[in-house]
């Protein structure tokens, strides 16, 4: 008969460990992710005046493009919320970041309203997947008394990210044109991945948990792989 693996109480272990380097590193990378997320949400608004001029549009014709990413966010939040619950937060965050990174970069090369609309819609699905999973991964990885605090801090850079396209518009768009708004975001986003931080933290938590006795309270896990699935 196979020997039963010890029960690991994840929530109690996190409460006893307190705020550590793993949570801080995860929070820092989460701030980078939501900073880029906020940038992407606002970038199209700052590109709009240039698009109206270059494509000879009336302001009303641009309305579907301006709302496309918001519609995508609506569906992306639900879709990637489920992905995070089913396959893990890391998988949802990496996939969402890659999705809106690729389609945002492609938007820099769109030639008409139809192309821009669909690219912004698809990018919005990825954008919508980041914020709920950033909140969840920070809350699930924190001690009980800090869960709400870390979750709120983790999404605090969204409005800050939304202000950055204004500086890009003032400094770079006059020289390079509106596509630079979407190209600059891609250069930053492709280097931002909190997956390796999470992997390192999971290893440390599991090593510490192996020495913990089982008890009655807290979340339980008999398999090291469940850390990956849970968060």
KEKE-3310 file (N, C-alpha, C; in steps of 0.2 Angstrom, whole numbers, plus 5000, padded with zeros to 4 digits):
npx = (5004:5003:5012:5004:5004:5009:4998:4996:4994:4990:4985:4987:5001:5005:5000:5008:5021:5021:5023:5034:5049:5045:5031:5033:5041:5032:5022:5029:5031:5018:5014:5021:5014:5001:5003:5007:4995:4986:4992:4989:4975:4973:4980:4974:4965:4974:4980:4969:4967:4977:4974:4962:4966:4976:4969:4959:4946:4929:4926:4916:4916:4926:4922:4918:4930:4936:4929:4930:4941:4936:4924:4931:4938:4927:4923:4935:4938:4929:4932:4946:4946:4940:4949:4960:4955:4954:4966:4976:4984:4995:4996:4985:4989:5001:4996:4986:4994:5003:4993:4987:4998:5003:4992:4991:5003:5002:4992:4998:5001:4990:4979:4966:4950:4942:4952:4959:4948:4945:4958:4960:4949:4952:4964:4959:4952:4963:4968:4958:4960:4970:4969:4959:4966:4978:4974:4969:4980:4989:4981:4979:4991:4995:4997:4983:4979:4984:4978:4968:4974:4986:4981:4974:4984:4991:4984:4985:4993:4986:4979:4990:4998:4989:4992:5004:5004:5001:5013:5021:5014:5016:5030:5035:5026:5025:5037:5038:5025:5008:5009:5019:5015:5009:5019:5029:5024:5024:5037:5040:5031:5035:5045:5040:5036:5029:5029:5041:5044:5034:5035:5047:5043:5033:5041:5048:5038:5033:5044:5045:5033:5034:5039:5030:5017:5002:4985:4969:4964:4963:4968:4970:4983:4988:4997:5011:5010:4997:4999:5003:4991:4982:4986)
npy = (4994:5011:5024:5037:5054:5068:5080:5096:5112:5125:5139:5141:5140:5151:5161:5159:5162:5175:5191:5190:5189:5182:5186:5200:5201:5196:5205:5216:5213:5211:5224:5230:5223:5227:5240:5241:5236:5246:5256:5251:5251:5265:5269:5270:5280:5291:5290:5293:5307:5308:5297:5301:5312:5307:5296:5303:5305:5307:5312:5304:5292:5285:5280:5266:5260:5265:5260:5246:5239:5240:5232:5220:5219:5216:5203:5197:5197:5188:5176:5174:5174:5162:5153:5156:5150:5137:5132:5139:5153:5159:5153:5160:5173:5174:5170:5180:5192:5189:5189:5202:5209:5204:5208:5221:5226:5223:5231:5243:5242:5242:5247:5252:5256:5245:5235:5240:5240:5226:5221:5229:5224:5211:5212:5218:5208:5201:5211:5212:5200:5201:5210:5204:5191:5196:5202:5190:5181:5188:5190:5176:5172:5178:5182:5180:5192:5202:5200:5208:5220:5218:5215:5226:5235:5229:5232:5245:5253:5254:5266:5275:5269:5272:5285:5286:5285:5298:5306:5299:5302:5316:5317:5308:5304:5316:5315:5301:5296:5290:5275:5273:5273:5260:5252:5255:5250:5236:5233:5235:5226:5213:5209:5207:5196:5187:5174:5166:5171:5166:5152:5150:5154:5145:5133:5136:5138:5125:5117:5122:5118:5105:5101:5104:5100:5091:5098:5104:5116:5128:5128:5113:5102:5088:5085:5091:5098:5104:5116:5124:5123:5129:5142)
npz = (5000:4996:5003:5012:5007:5017:5025:5020:5027:5019:5021:5034:5035:5028:5036:5047:5042:5038:5030:5017:5007:4995:4994:4992:4980:4971:4972:4967:4953:4949:4950:4939:4929:4930:4927:4914:4909:4912:4904:4891:4891:4890:4879:4866:4866:4867:4855:4846:4841:4831:4823:4818:4810:4801:4795:4790:4796:4804:4820:4826:4819:4825:4836:4838:4839:4850:4860:4859:4865:4878:4878:4875:4887:4896:4893:4893:4907:4913:4906:4908:4921:4924:4918:4926:4938:4935:4928:4935:4942:4937:4924:4918:4919:4912:4899:4896:4896:4885:4875:4875:4872:4860:4851:4853:4849:4835:4832:4829:4816:4809:4796:4793:4800:4802:4804:4815:4825:4827:4832:4843:4850:4853:4859:4871:4877:4882:4891:4900:4907:4915:4927:4937:4940:4945:4956:4963:4964:4972:4984:4987:4990:5001:5019:5030:5036:5028:5015:5009:5008:5001:4989:4985:4984:4973:4962:4960:4951:4939:4935:4935:4925:4915:4913:4907:4892:4889:4891:4881:4870:4869:4868:4859:4848:4839:4832:4828:4825:4827:4828:4837:4850:4852:4849:4859:4871:4869:4869:4882:4889:4884:4892:4905:4916:4928:4931:4934:4946:4954:4953:4960:4972:4975:4977:4988:4998:4998:5002:5015:5020:5021:5033:5042:5054:5052:5054:5060:5055:5041:5023:5014:5007:4998:4988:4980:4968:4968:4973:4962:4954:4963:4964)
capx = (5000:5007:5012:5000:5008:5007:4993:5000:4989:4993:4983:4990:5008:5006:4999:5013:5027:5020:5025:5041:5052:5041:5026:5036:5043:5026:5019:5032:5030:5011:5013:5023:5009:4995:5005:5006:4988:4983:4994:4985:4968:4972:4984:4970:4962:4979:4981:4963:4968:4982:4970:4957:4970:4979:4964:4953:4940:4926:4927:4911:4918:4931:4919:4918:4937:4938:4925:4932:4945:4932:4920:4935:4939:4921:4923:4941:4938:4926:4936:4953:4945:4939:4956:4964:4952:4954:4972:4981:4984:5001:4995:4981:4992:5005:4992:4983:4999:5005:4987:4986:5004:5003:4987:4992:5009:4999:4988:5003:5002:4983:4978:4960:4946:4940:4958:4960:4943:4946:4964:4958:4944:4956:4968:4955:4951:4969:4969:4953:4962:4976:4968:4956:4971:4983:4971:4968:4986:4992:4977:4979:4998:4997:4994:4976:4978:4986:4976:4965:4979:4991:4976:4972:4991:4993:4980:4986:4996:4982:4978:4997:4999:4985:4994:5010:5003:5001:5020:5023:5011:5019:5037:5037:5021:5026:5042:5037:5018:5004:5011:5024:5011:5008:5026:5033:5021:5026:5044:5040:5027:5038:5050:5037:5032:5029:5029:5047:5044:5029:5038:5052:5040:5030:5046:5050:5033:5033:5050:5044:5027:5036:5041:5024:5013:4995:4980:4962:4962:4967:4968:4975:4985:4992:5001:5015:5007:4991:5001:5003:4984:4978:4987)
capy = (5000:5017:5028:5043:5060:5072:5085:5103:5117:5131:5145:5142:5141:5158:5165:5159:5164:5182:5194:5188:5191:5180:5191:5207:5200:5195:5211:5221:5211:5212:5231:5230:5220:5232:5247:5240:5235:5253:5259:5248:5253:5272:5271:5271:5287:5296:5289:5295:5313:5306:5293:5306:5316:5303:5292:5308:5302:5311:5310:5299:5286:5282:5278:5259:5258:5267:5256:5239:5236:5240:5226:5214:5218:5213:5196:5194:5196:5182:5171:5172:5172:5154:5150:5156:5145:5130:5130:5142:5161:5160:5152:5165:5180:5174:5170:5186:5197:5188:5190:5209:5211:5203:5212:5229:5228:5222:5237:5248:5242:5242:5252:5255:5256:5238:5231:5243:5238:5219:5221:5232:5220:5205:5215:5220:5201:5199:5216:5210:5194:5202:5212:5199:5186:5199:5202:5184:5178:5191:5188:5169:5171:5183:5180:5182:5199:5206:5199:5214:5226:5217:5215:5233:5238:5226:5235:5253:5256:5255:5273:5277:5267:5276:5292:5286:5287:5305:5308:5296:5306:5323:5317:5304:5304:5321:5313:5294:5295:5286:5268:5272:5272:5253:5248:5255:5246:5229:5233:5234:5220:5206:5207:5207:5190:5185:5166:5163:5173:5162:5146:5150:5155:5139:5129:5138:5136:5117:5115:5124:5115:5098:5100:5107:5095:5092:5100:5105:5123:5130:5124:5107:5100:5082:5085:5098:5101:5108:5123:5127:5123:5133:5149)
capz = (5000:4995:5009:5011:5008:5023:5023:5021:5028:5015:5023:5041:5034:5025:5041:5052:5039:5038:5024:5016:5001:4990:4993:4990:4973:4967:4972:4962:4947:4948:4949:4932:4924:4929:4924:4907:4908:4912:4898:4885:4891:4888:4873:4860:4867:4865:4847:4842:4837:4826:4818:4814:4805:4796:4791:4787:4799:4808:4827:4827:4816:4829:4843:4839:4840:4857:4865:4857:4871:4884:4877:4876:4894:4899:4892:4896:4914:4914:4903:4911:4928:4924:4916:4933:4943:4932:4926:4939:4940:4933:4917:4916:4918:4906:4893:4895:4895:4879:4871:4873:4870:4853:4847:4854:4844:4829:4831:4827:4809:4806:4790:4793:4806:4804:4807:4822:4829:4829:4835:4850:4854:4855:4865:4877:4881:4886:4896:4905:4910:4920:4934:4942:4942:4949:4963:4966:4965:4978:4989:4989:4992:5007:5026:5031:5038:5023:5009:5006:5007:4995:4983:4983:4981:4967:4956:4961:4946:4933:4933:4934:4918:4910:4912:4903:4885:4888:4890:4875:4865:4869:4867:4853:4843:4834:4828:4825:4823:4832:4830:4843:4856:4853:4849:4865:4876:4867:4871:4890:4891:4883:4898:4911:4917:4935:4932:4937:4953:4957:4953:4965:4979:4977:4979:4995:5002:4998:5006:5022:5022:5022:5040:5046:5056:5050:5060:5058:5051:5035:5017:5014:5000:4999:4982:4978:4961:4970:4974:4955:4952:4967:4963)
cpx = (5004:5006:5008:5004:5005:5002:4997:4994:4992:4992:4987:4998:5009:5005:5005:5020:5027:5022:5032:5043:5048:5035:5028:5037:5037:5022:5022:5031:5023:5010:5015:5017:5003:4997:5005:4999:4985:4986:4990:4978:4968:4975:4979:4967:4967:4981:4975:4964:4972:4978:4965:4960:4973:4974:4958:4946:4936:4926:4922:4913:4923:4928:4919:4925:4939:4934:4927:4935:4941:4927:4924:4937:4933:4921:4929:4942:4935:4930:4942:4952:4943:4945:4960:4962:4954:4962:4978:4982:4990:5000:4990:4984:4997:5002:4989:4988:5001:4999:4987:4992:5005:4999:4988:4998:5006:4995:4992:5003:4995:4982:4971:4956:4944:4946:4959:4955:4944:4953:4963:4953:4948:4961:4965:4953:4957:4970:4964:4955:4967:4974:4964:4961:4976:4980:4971:4975:4990:4988:4978:4986:5000:4994:4987:4975:4980:4983:4972:4970:4984:4987:4975:4979:4992:4990:4981:4989:4992:4981:4985:4999:4995:4987:5001:5009:5003:5008:5023:5020:5014:5026:5039:5033:5023:5032:5041:5030:5015:5006:5016:5021:5010:5014:5030:5030:5023:5033:5045:5037:5031:5043:5047:5033:5034:5029:5035:5047:5039:5032:5043:5049:5036:5035:5048:5044:5032:5038:5048:5038:5029:5037:5035:5020:5006:4990:4973:4961:4966:4966:4972:4977:4990:4998:5005:5012:5001:4993:5001:4996:4980:4979:4991)
cpy = (5006:5021:5035:5049:5064:5078:5092:5108:5124:5138:5146:5143:5148:5163:5165:5162:5172:5185:5193:5191:5188:5184:5197:5206:5200:5201:5216:5219:5212:5220:5233:5228:5225:5239:5246:5239:5242:5257:5257:5251:5261:5274:5273:5278:5292:5296:5292:5301:5312:5302:5297:5310:5312:5299:5297:5305:5308:5308:5304:5292:5282:5279:5270:5256:5260:5263:5248:5236:5235:5234:5220:5213:5215:5206:5193:5193:5190:5176:5169:5171:5165:5151:5150:5151:5138:5128:5134:5149:5162:5159:5157:5172:5180:5174:5177:5192:5196:5190:5198:5212:5210:5207:5219:5230:5227:5228:5243:5248:5241:5248:5255:5254:5249:5234:5233:5240:5231:5218:5223:5227:5214:5207:5216:5213:5199:5204:5214:5204:5195:5205:5207:5194:5189:5200:5196:5181:5182:5190:5181:5167:5174:5180:5183:5189:5204:5205:5204:5219:5224:5217:5222:5236:5236:5229:5243:5256:5256:5262:5277:5275:5270:5283:5292:5287:5294:5308:5305:5300:5313:5323:5313:5304:5310:5319:5306:5292:5291:5279:5267:5271:5264:5249:5249:5251:5239:5228:5232:5228:5214:5204:5206:5200:5188:5178:5163:5165:5168:5155:5145:5151:5148:5134:5130:5136:5128:5115:5116:5120:5107:5096:5102:5101:5096:5094:5100:5111:5124:5125:5118:5105:5094:5082:5091:5101:5105:5115:5127:5128:5128:5140:5150)
cpz = (5000:5001:5007:5012:5014:5020:5025:5021:5025:5019:5030:5040:5032:5031:5046:5049:5039:5031:5023:5009:4995:4988:4990:4982:4969:4967:4967:4955:4945:4947:4942:4927:4924:4927:4917:4905:4907:4906:4892:4885:4888:4882:4867:4860:4865:4858:4843:4838:4831:4821:4814:4809:4800:4792:4788:4790:4803:4815:4829:4825:4820:4835:4843:4841:4847:4862:4864:4863:4877:4884:4878:4884:4898:4899:4894:4903:4916:4912:4907:4919:4929:4923:4923:4938:4941:4931:4930:4937:4936:4925:4914:4914:4912:4899:4891:4893:4887:4874:4869:4871:4862:4849:4848:4849:4837:4827:4828:4819:4805:4801:4790:4799:4807:4807:4814:4827:4832:4833:4843:4854:4857:4860:4871:4881:4885:4892:4902:4909:4916:4927:4939:4944:4946:4956:4966:4968:4971:4984:4992:4991:4998:5013:5026:5032:5033:5016:5005:5004:5001:4988:4980:4980:4974:4961:4956:4955:4939:4931:4932:4927:4913:4908:4907:4895:4884:4887:4883:4869:4864:4867:4860:4847:4838:4829:4824:4823:4828:4833:4836:4849:4858:4853:4856:4871:4875:4870:4879:4892:4890:4888:4904:4912:4925:4937:4935:4945:4957:4958:4959:4972:4981:4979:4986:5000:5003:5003:5014:5024:5024:5029:5044:5048:5053:5056:5057:5054:5045:5029:5017:5007:5001:4993:4981:4972:4963:4971:4967:4953:4956:4965:4956)
residu = (UNK:UNK:UNK:UNK:UNK:UNK:UNK:UNK:UNK:UNK:UNK:UNK:UNK:UNK:UNK:UNK:UNK:UNK:UNK:UNK:UNK:UNK:UNK:UNK:UNK:UNK:UNK:UNK:UNK:UNK:UNK:UNK:UNK:UNK:UNK:UNK:UNK:UNK:UNK:UNK:UNK:UNK:UNK:UNK:UNK:UNK:UNK:UNK:UNK:UNK:UNK:UNK:UNK:UNK:UNK:UNK:UNK:UNK:UNK:UNK:UNK:UNK:UNK:UNK:UNK:UNK:UNK:UNK:UNK:UNK:UNK:UNK:UNK:UNK:UNK:UNK:UNK:UNK:UNK:UNK:UNK:UNK:UNK:UNK:UNK:UNK:UNK:UNK:UNK:UNK:UNK:UNK:UNK:UNK:UNK:UNK:UNK:UNK:UNK:UNK:UNK:UNK:UNK:UNK:UNK:UNK:UNK:UNK:UNK:UNK:UNK:UNK:UNK:UNK:UNK:UNK:UNK:UNK:UNK:UNK:UNK:UNK:UNK:UNK:UNK:UNK:UNK:UNK:UNK:UNK:UNK:UNK:UNK:UNK:UNK:UNK:UNK:UNK:UNK:UNK:UNK:UNK:UNK:UNK:UNK:UNK:UNK:UNK:UNK:UNK:UNK:UNK:UNK:UNK:UNK:UNK:UNK:UNK:UNK:UNK:UNK:UNK:UNK:UNK:UNK:UNK:UNK:UNK:UNK:UNK:UNK:UNK:UNK:UNK:UNK:UNK:UNK:UNK:UNK:UNK:UNK:UNK:UNK:UNK:UNK:UNK:UNK:UNK:UNK:UNK:UNK:UNK:UNK:UNK:UNK:UNK:UNK:UNK:UNK:UNK:UNK:UNK:UNK:UNK:UNK:UNK:UNK:UNK:UNK:UNK:UNK:UNK:UNK:UNK:UNK:UNK:UNK:UNK:UNK:UNK:UNK:UNK:UNK:UNK:UNK:UNK:UNK:UNK:UNK:UNK:UNK)
# end
